[in-house]
C-alpha cells in the first residue's frame, strides 16, 4: 500500500455520519418534548351526555385548572395573584365576544371552579362556558347537537367511500 503526497489528491471533507447521528437524536428528543410543552396542562374534564361540539378557534380564551388546583390561562401557568390582572388585560383589549372557556380537572373541588368563575366574571368576562367531554361511545340525545360531530364518513367496508 503506497501513500501519495501530491497536493492534488488531498481532500478535506468532513465526516458527516456523527453529525447526522446527533441530528437524529435531537430530532427524536424534540418530537417527544414539543407535544408535552404544547399541551399546556393536564386536566381530565368531566364527561356527560347531550354535549355540543366545542368550537376550537384560535381566539378562544381557555382558563384551565389542573388536578393540583393550579391556574392556567391559554395553556400557560399563572399564579393566583396574577390571574385576575392577566384576564383583565385580555378582555379589555377584546372587542368581540367576551366568552371564556373553563377547563377543569374532574377531580378538582367545585369551590376552586367557582373561584375561577368569580375571578373571570369580575374581570370583564360576560359568559363562562365549562368544557366537558362526551361520554365515550355515546351521542347526544338532541339531534341538533350531533350536527357537527358526524362528518359523513362511511365505514371502510363500504365500497362507495365517504363524503369529502
Phi, psi and omega in degrees: 000123182249151180249127178261136182248025179285150184288340181283335184268352180277123178235132177251103179240135179288149175275108187273350182301311177297326179294319178295320178300314180295318180296320179293320177296316178297321178299315179296318179299313181291328177294331179276320187281320186301314178299326178292323178288323181286336181295330177084287180211158180258116175216129176261104183290158177296157179249159181199187178236161183066047180255138175278155178292134180283127177287115185261079182260160183294329184267007174292137177254126183244125176260114185251151175226119181274183185296337179272357179087011178282143179272143175227139175238115185052049175071011178246128181296134182226137182289160179300324182288328186264350187295320182297313181292327178293319178293317180301317180296320179293318186274340173291325180277349185273127180257337179273202185310145180250059181257137175236134176264131180248121179242115182237149177296143184291343180268359183283149177291144185296330181295333177290323177292317178296323176298318178297318179294323178293316177301314181298314183293330178283349183249019174103003178280127181270324182229129175247121180248130180271134180270128176228168177252145175291141176306135181302133177079008181241160175236161177295144177282348178263115187301324182296332179288335183275356185301319182276348184273329182270116182268000178074021180273127182278162181294161183293340179283345181281131185281343183277348181080190182247171176287151179291000000 
